[in-house]
Amino acid sequence: GMRRLPVSGVFHTDLMKPGPQHLKEAIKYIDIETPIIPVHSNVNSYKYKHPKAIERFLVDQVSEPIKWEQTMHILYSRPESEDFPFTYEVGPGKQLGQILQRTNKKAFAKYEAVPV
């Protein structure tokens, strides 16, 4: 079935296909370094390991579907004996909290939305 989503734009869809080329050009002027903390791509949910991958996936994420749920599974995967970290969602909306509530009740128990 199909479900209408309450979104404010056409981000991460084929309707954004013209946008990546402009972003690709702009990124040439930015010095991207290897992250010192784990940073995951929302295009494939894996950790960025190299600046060239960051450039490519930043461009791809404009028009590609994002993998929030898969990323949450990776971030919150841990042995049963290990506690879940506190998770804070800063800004408007509670999308992250909704995903955690559906996918990981233990992680959701340590979730808090922080409005700005």
Secondary structure as the mmCIF struct_conf table of DSSP 4:
data_model
#
loop_
_struct_conf.conf_type_id
_struct_conf.id
_struct_conf.beg_label_comp_id
_struct_conf.beg_label_asym_id
_struct_conf.beg_label_seq_id
_struct_conf.end_label_comp_id
_struct_conf.end_label_asym_id
_struct_conf.end_label_seq_id
BEND BEND1 SER A 8 GLY A 9
TURN_TY1_P TURN_TY1_P1 PHE A 11 HIS A 12
BEND BEND2 THR A 13 THR A 13
HELX_RH_3T_P HELX_RH_3T_P1 ASP A 14 MET A 16
TURN_TY1_P TURN_TY1_P2 LYS A 17 PRO A 18
HELX_RH_AL_P HELX_RH_AL_P1 GLY A 19 ILE A 27
TURN_TY1_P TURN_TY1_P3 LYS A 28 TYR A 29
BEND BEND3 ILE A 30 ILE A 30
BEND BEND4 ILE A 36 ILE A 37
STRN STRN1 HIS A 40 HIS A 40
TURN_TY1_P TURN_TY1_P4 ASN A 42 ASN A 44
HELX_LH_PP_P HELX_LH_PP_P1 TYR A 46 TYR A 46
STRN STRN2 LYS A 47 LYS A 47
HELX_LH_PP_P HELX_LH_PP_P2 TYR A 48 TYR A 48
BEND BEND5 HIS A 50 HIS A 50
HELX_RH_AL_P HELX_RH_AL_P2 PRO A 51 ASP A 60
TURN_TY1_P TURN_TY1_P5 GLN A 61 SER A 63
BEND BEND6 GLU A 64 GLU A 64
HELX_LH_PP_P HELX_LH_PP_P3 PRO A 65 ILE A 66
HELX_RH_AL_P HELX_RH_AL_P3 TRP A 68 TYR A 76
TURN_TY1_P TURN_TY1_P6 GLU A 80 SER A 81
BEND BEND7 GLU A 82 GLU A 82
HELX_LH_PP_P HELX_LH_PP_P4 ASP A 83 PHE A 86
STRN STRN3 THR A 87 VAL A 90
BEND BEND8 GLY A 91 PRO A 92
HELX_RH_AL_P HELX_RH_AL_P4 GLN A 95 THR A 103
HELX_RH_AL_P HELX_RH_AL_P5 LYS A 105 PHE A 108
TURN_TY1_P TURN_TY1_P7 ALA A 109 LYS A 110
STRN STRN4 TYR A 111 VAL A 114
#
